[in-house]
Amino acid sequence: MLSLVIVVLVLVAAGFIVWANDKRHTKYGMALPAGVAVAIGVLSWIICNVAGFTYRPGLTWLPWILPMVVGSLAAVAAAIYLGRTRHVRDVQRLTQILRRQ
């Protein structure tokens, strides 16, 4: 259970770091990358533990490192995707509003 707590804390920190380093972070919420990182990381932690990688010699690192890497990559992917799509949609909506007047 301690590994889950450490994984969640690292993923929350990674999510906030991703948000802070994204130049389009004003387009989505501050907790979104952290939430995505935690959700994906916890899911991969559960899968690793159910698969039995917890106490195997040579594989005990897998439920620790893999969820952190996968969750961080998911936060980066979510930030990139949402930053681009929200920016394009905001510009389209603003253009539509300005053309009406």
Order of alpha helices (4+ residues) and beta strands (2+ residues): alpha-alpha-alpha
